[in-house]
Amino acid sequence: MLYRTRIAAAVGLLAAGFSLAAPNIVPGPSSDPACYKPWDAKTQFFQWPAKKGPYRIALANGFVGNTWRIQMIKTAKAYAEQPGVKANLKEFKVVSTGEDLPAQIAAANNFIDAGYDAVIVNALNPAAFAPVARKAKAAGVILLSFDNVIESPDNVIVNVDQVDLGRVAARWLLKEIKADSGKILEVRGVSGNSVDRDRHDGFHDVLKKSGKNFEVVEVIGKWDDGTGQKAAADAIAIHKTFAGVYTQGGSAGAVQAMLDAKHPMVPVAGETENGFRKLCDKYAAQGLHCSSAGTGPAQVAVTIKAAISALQGEKIPQAIALPMSLVEYPNLKKGVDFYPDLADNFFVGNSFDACKIGFTAQEIMGKTETNQ
């Protein structure tokens, strides 16, 4: 089942009789339609009674072992410190629990029990948080999830179409690979996460329907350069040659593995890391043609913004759709799509203009990823 179907199912499960703590289902549009774009025409709109601020908001994150998650935590802290946001926050709490699912569930429940006004989750498992969502609803706590979302109608979802990101990668590789068969290397993310599952599903959906005879070799890269580089290097050592590569993250690591092994330059579909785009520009003339697509860590800022809007009694969609950041060979532009002077592990495409959300690299990288 693909991501759009899952979202539609979650929206369709909305119960007719909410408790007094639950939001009202109201007609759209949202209070900020340019920013809070509904997932589709069936998406319902929520409205909670306005609550006097400032608010206590918590972020219960799980995995923090790669640069995207680290930048996401730093971005959340940077956004919470921006003057127009800080005035609405009595407290902004951040906890990362690693790959320990029970610990992440416990952290979210603890925030609910402690009376936080809103709790934000980047979930280790999409289905395991349904009891947390019901608990938040009963307690009158607004629960939101983003990136790896909670598949429950009792929370507000903020996400890019992750299945479509997989489809975009597959379509581009099929266009670039000048053959109808061969091996494709797929460097996957963190097992059990909805983003890994959905991008994988979208990627294989397109390959299956293409009628071409490609064998996909899957390795686990955890969206991390070091882990992805080792996994890709091991795959190259065993399989020798690939016709193309799809890496969900840790993209520079996968390319570096090709360079170290003196693998022929082949098309690579990857994420939006600055270092990956630098490599794509540097080696383009030698045949490293790239597609770079994803959604920046700043989606956490959209989620915080939505939490504040909901607490202020504004209408928001139950499922908010974000645009993807996408650039493909030969349209990679220095100073626009990548930045030679910025760190390799900085994710580009990190602003959402429709939401008036943007950051400088210094503003983000000046924060830490530690719990607070």
C-alpha positions in Angstrom: 0.0 0.0 0.0 1.5 3.4 -1.0 1.8 6.5 1.1 -1.1 8.4 -0.5 -3.3 5.5 0.3 -2.1 5.4 3.8 -2.8 9.1 4.3 -6.2 8.8 2.8 -7.0 5.8 5.0 -5.9 7.7 8.1 -8.0 10.7 7.1 -11.0 8.4 6.4 -10.8 6.9 9.9 -11.7 10.1 11.6 -14.4 9.3 14.2 -17.7 11.0 14.1 -17.9 11.6 17.9 -14.8 13.4 19.3 -14.3 13.8 23.1 -14.4 17.3 24.5 -10.6 17.4 24.3 -10.6 16.7 20.6 -10.6 19.3 17.8 -13.7 20.2 15.8 -13.8 19.2 12.2 -14.4 22.4 10.2 -14.6 23.5 6.6 -11.4 24.7 4.9 -9.4 26.5 3.9 -6.8 26.8 6.7 -5.8 30.0 8.3 -2.7 30.1 6.2 -3.5 28.3 2.9 -0.2 29.1 1.3 1.7 27.3 4.0 -0.8 24.7 5.3 -1.6 22.9 2.0 -4.0 20.0 2.5 -2.7 16.6 1.4 -5.6 16.1 -1.0 -9.2 17.0 -1.6 -10.4 14.5 1.1 -8.2 16.0 3.8 -10.3 17.3 6.7 -9.6 20.4 8.7 -9.1 20.6 12.5 -9.8 23.5 14.8 -9.1 23.4 18.6 -10.4 26.0 21.0 -7.9 28.9 21.2 -5.6 28.6 24.2 -3.8 31.5 25.8 0.0 31.4 25.3 2.9 31.3 25.7 3.0 27.5 25.2 5.0 24.5 26.2 5.9 22.4 23.2 8.1 19.3 23.1 9.9 17.4 20.3 10.2 13.7 20.9 12.7 12.5 18.3 14.0 9.0 17.9 17.1 8.3 15.7 19.7 11.1 15.7 22.6 9.2 14.1 22.9 11.0 10.8 23.4 14.5 9.5 19.8 15.1 8.5 18.5 14.4 12.0 21.3 16.4 13.6 20.5 19.4 11.3 16.8 18.9 12.0 17.3 19.2 15.8 19.5 22.3 15.3 16.9 23.8 12.9 14.1 23.2 15.5 16.1 25.0 18.2 17.0 27.8 15.8 13.4 28.3 14.8 12.3 28.3 18.4 14.7 31.2 19.0 13.5 33.4 16.2 11.8 36.5 17.8 8.3 35.9 16.3 8.3 32.3 17.5 10.1 32.7 20.8 7.3 35.1 22.1 4.8 32.2 21.8 6.9 29.7 23.6 7.1 29.3 27.4 9.3 26.2 26.9 10.6 24.2 24.0 11.9 20.8 25.0 13.9 18.4 22.8 14.6 14.7 23.5 16.2 12.2 21.2 16.0 8.5 22.3 18.0 6.8 19.5 16.6 3.6 17.9 14.8 2.5 21.2 11.1 2.5 20.2 9.8 1.9 23.7 11.9 4.8 25.0 10.5 7.2 22.3 7.0 6.2 23.1 7.7 6.7 26.8 9.1 10.1 26.1 6.0 11.2 24.2 3.7 9.9 26.9 5.8 11.7 29.6 5.3 15.0 27.8 1.6 14.4 27.6 1.5 13.5 31.3 3.5 16.6 32.1 0.9 18.8 30.5 2.7 20.1 27.5 0.4 21.9 25.1 1.7 20.2 22.0 4.0 17.3 21.3 5.8 16.7 18.0 7.1 13.3 17.0 9.5 12.0 14.3 8.4 8.4 14.8 10.6 5.3 14.8 7.5 3.3 13.8 4.5 4.6 12.0 1.9 2.4 13.7 3.3 2.0 17.2 2.2 5.5 18.3 -1.5 5.0 17.8 -2.0 4.6 21.6 0.0 7.8 22.2 -2.2 9.6 19.7 -5.4 8.4 21.5 -3.9 9.5 24.8 -3.0 12.9 23.6 -6.5 13.4 22.1 -8.1 12.4 25.5 -5.8 14.8 27.3 -6.4 17.7 25.0 -2.7 17.8 23.9 -2.1 18.5 20.3 0.0 15.8 18.7 1.8 16.4 15.4 4.2 14.2 13.5 6.5 14.9 10.5 9.0 13.1 8.3 8.4 9.6 9.7 4.8 10.2 10.5 2.3 8.6 12.9 -0.3 6.7 10.9 -3.3 7.7 13.0 -6.1 10.1 12.4 -5.7 11.5 15.9 -2.5 13.5 15.0 -1.6 16.3 12.5 0.7 15.0 9.8 3.3 17.2 8.1 5.3 15.6 5.3 6.4 15.5 1.7 5.1 12.7 -0.4 7.8 10.2 0.4 6.5 7.5 -2.0 6.7 10.1 -4.8 10.4 10.8 -3.9 11.1 7.1 -4.6 9.2 7.3 -7.9 11.1 10.4 -9.0 14.4 8.6 -8.4 13.3 5.5 -10.3 11.9 7.5 -13.3 15.1 9.5 -13.6 17.4 6.5 -13.4 15.4 4.7 -16.0 15.7 7.7 -18.3 19.5 8.0 -17.7 20.5 4.4 -17.8 21.1 3.4 -21.4 20.1 -0.2 -21.0 17.1 -2.3 -20.2 18.8 -4.6 -17.7 21.6 -4.8 -15.2 22.0 -4.2 -11.5 20.9 -1.1 -9.6 22.2 -0.4 -6.1 19.6 0.8 -3.6 21.1 2.3 -0.4 18.2 2.3 2.1 17.6 4.3 5.3 16.8 3.2 8.8 14.8 -0.1 8.9 11.3 0.2 10.3 10.9 3.9 9.5 8.1 5.0 7.3 10.3 7.2 5.1 12.5 4.3 4.3 9.5 2.1 3.6 7.7 4.6 1.5 10.6 5.7 -0.7 11.5 2.1 -1.3 7.9 1.3 -2.2 7.7 4.2 -4.7 11.1 3.2 -6.2 10.1 -0.4 -6.8 6.6 0.5 -8.0 8.1 2.4 -11.0 10.7 -0.2 -11.7 8.1 -3.0 -11.7 5.8 -1.1 -14.1 8.7 -0.2 -16.4 8.9 -3.6 -18.0 12.6 -3.5 -17.8 14.7 -6.3 -16.2 16.8 -4.6 -13.5 18.0 -6.5 -10.4 18.0 -4.3 -7.4 20.7 -4.9 -4.8 19.6 -3.5 -1.4 21.9 -2.4 1.4 21.3 -0.5 4.6 22.9 2.9 4.8 20.9 4.5 7.6 20.8 7.9 5.7 24.4 8.4 6.9 27.5 9.1 4.8 29.9 6.7 6.7 27.4 3.9 7.0 26.3 4.3 3.4 29.8 4.5 2.1 30.8 1.2 3.7 27.5 -0.5 2.6 28.0 0.7 -1.0 31.7 -0.3 -1.0 30.8 -3.8 0.2 28.2 -4.1 -2.5 30.6 -2.9 -5.2 33.2 -5.4 -4.0 30.7 -8.3 -4.3 28.7 -7.3 -7.4 31.5 -5.4 -9.3 29.4 -3.1 -11.5 26.1 -1.3 -11.2 24.1 0.5 -13.9 22.9 3.1 -11.5 22.5 4.0 -7.8 19.6 5.1 -5.7 20.6 6.3 -2.2 17.9 7.6 0.1 20.5 9.6 2.1 24.2 9.5 2.9 24.5 10.3 -0.8 28.1 11.6 -0.7 29.2 8.4 1.0 27.7 6.3 -1.8 29.5 8.4 -4.4 32.7 8.3 -2.5 32.5 4.5 -2.4 32.3 4.5 -6.2 35.2 6.8 -6.5 37.4 4.8 -4.1 36.6 1.6 -6.0 37.2 3.3 -9.4 33.7 2.2 -10.4 32.6 3.6 -13.7 30.6 6.8 -13.4 26.9 6.0 -13.5 23.7 7.9 -12.8 23.1 8.5 -9.1 19.7 9.5 -7.6 20.3 10.9 -4.1 19.2 13.3 -1.4 19.8 17.0 -1.0 23.2 17.1 0.9 25.5 19.9 -0.1 28.4 17.5 -0.3 26.6 15.2 -2.7 25.7 18.1 -5.0 29.4 19.3 -4.9 30.5 15.9 -6.0 27.9 15.8 -8.8 29.1 19.2 -10.1 32.8 18.2 -9.8 32.5 14.9 -11.7 29.6 15.7 -14.1 32.0 15.9 -17.1 33.3 12.5 -16.2 29.8 11.0 -16.3 28.5 11.4 -12.8 25.0 12.6 -13.6 22.8 13.1 -10.6 19.2 13.7 -9.4 19.0 15.3 -6.0 15.6 15.3 -4.3 14.3 15.4 -0.8 12.8 17.7 1.8 15.0 19.7 4.1 15.2 19.4 7.9 13.3 22.7 8.1 10.0 20.7 7.9 10.3 20.5 11.6 9.9 24.3 11.7 6.7 24.0 9.6 5.5 21.5 12.2 6.3 23.9 15.1 4.5 26.7 13.3 1.5 24.5 12.8 1.4 23.5 16.5 1.4 27.2 17.5 -1.4 28.0 14.9 -3.5 25.1 16.2 -3.0 26.2 19.8 -4.1 29.7 18.8 -7.4 28.3 17.5 -6.6 28.6 13.8 -7.8 26.0 11.3 -5.2 23.6 10.0 -5.4 20.5 7.7 -5.1 17.1 9.4 -2.5 16.2 6.8 -0.2 19.0 5.5 1.6 18.5 2.2 5.1 20.0 1.7 6.9 20.5 -1.6 10.0 18.5 -2.4 13.3 20.1 -3.3 14.5 18.8 -6.6 17.4 19.5 -9.1 18.6 17.2 -11.8 21.6 17.1 -14.2 22.5 19.3 -16.0 20.7 22.0 -14.1 22.8 22.1 -10.9 23.9 25.7 -10.3 26.6 26.8 -7.9 25.4 29.3 -5.3 21.8 28.3 -5.9 21.6 24.5 -5.6 24.9 23.9 -3.8 27.4 26.1 -1.9 31.1 25.4 -2.2 31.8 27.3 1.1 29.3 25.4 3.2 29.8 22.1 4.9 29.3 18.9 3.0 26.8 17.6 5.5 24.5 20.7 5.2 21.2 19.9 3.6 20.2 22.3 0.9 16.6 23.2 0.1 16.1 24.0 3.7 13.6 26.8 3.5 9.8 27.0 3.0 9.1 30.3 1.4 5.3 29.8 1.5 5.5 29.5 5.3 7.9 32.4 5.6 10.5 30.0 7.1 14.1 30.4 6.2 17.5 30.1 7.9 21.1 31.0 7.4 23.6 28.1 7.7 25.2 29.9 10.6 21.9 30.2 12.4 21.4 26.5 12.2 24.9 25.2 12.8 25.3 27.4 15.8 22.9 25.1 17.7 23.6 21.7 19.2 21.8 18.4 18.7 21.9 17.5 22.4 18.8 17.0 24.5 17.6 20.0 26.4 
